[in-house]
Amino acid sequence: MKLYLDDWREPPSEDYIVVRTVNDLKEIVKKHGKEIEVLDLDNYMEEFAPFGGNGIDFIRWLEEAVFTGEVELNPDVKIVSHSSDPYMKRLIEEIGRGIKAYLRSKR
């Protein structure tokens, strides 16, 4: 499963599932964490921000949820950002690398 969080853009290919709000993405991840191959995150969710925040809010929630065992995530998941803000893109991907390192350490 490939998930694409964005408020208006379409994913790079048809094999992605578009998710428009952070709250919806959280629910999908809670239910299907082990099945997720790719999390491709935007940061600024504009009018959808009231529904769970922005991409950085999601990745920070995911970090805590994985570390506390609330969410089981595929250890091979690819976590990337397509944010147009280079700082937020780097920050999201840096936190994603930390999550992946933690998952690899548990193997």
N, C-alpha and C positions, 0 to 999 in steps of 0.2 A: 504494500500500500504506500503510495506517494501522496503526501499532503502539501498543499500550497496555500499558505495564509496570506490573503491580500484583500483589500477592500474594493478594488476595482479592476486590477489587471487580471489577465487570463494566464494560465500556466504555460510553460514552454512546450508541453506536449499533452496529448489527450490521455495519457496514462496517469495523470495527476487528478486528485480530488481537490476541488477548490473549496476552501473554508473561508467564510467572510468575517467571522468574529472569533475572538480569543476564547470566549466561553464555549462556543461550539467545538473548537479545537481541543480544549481541555477534556470535554466529554468523550470525544473520539479517542484521544490518547489513553484515557482511563480504561476504556473498553477494549481497545485494539493495540495497545502499546507494543506487544511482541510481534505484531504483523507489520509494523511500520518500517519501511525501507528508507524513506526520505522525508525529512521535515524541511521545507523551504519557506522561510519566514520573511515577511515584510515587517517593517517596524511601525510606521505611522498608519494607523487604521482610520484616521479622519472621523467620519460620522459614525463609524462602528466602534470607536474607542469606548463609549459608555457600556459596551457589552463585553467587558473583561479587560479592556486596556489595549496596549500596543504589543508589538512583537517582543520587546524587551521584557514586558510584564509576563508574557507567556514563558519565555525561556528561564526567567528567574523562578517562576512557579514550578516549571518542569525540573529544574535543578533540585529544588527542595523536595519535590514529590518523589524523584528517583532516589535521592539520598536517604529519605525516611522510609522508603519502601511502599509509599502510597501508589506508585506507578511502576509497573514492570515494563521496561523498554527493551526492544531488540538491541543487543550489544553491537550489532553491525550497522545501526541506523546512521544515516548521513544527515548531519544538521548543518544547513547553510542558510544564508540570508541573501535576498535580492533587494534589500533596502537601497534606496538612492542616496541615503545619508551614509557616507563612508565610515564615520565614527560608530554609528549604531550597527552597521553591518559587521564591522570588526568586533565589537563588543558581543553581539549575539553569537557570532561564530566562536569567539574565545570561550564563552560560557558553554557552548555546545561541545567544544573540545574537552573541557573539564568533565562534563557529563560522560562523554565517551571514554575518557581515561578511567573514570570511576567504574563504569560498566566492564571495561576490559580487566580491571583489577579483581573483579568478582568472579571471573571465569574459573 
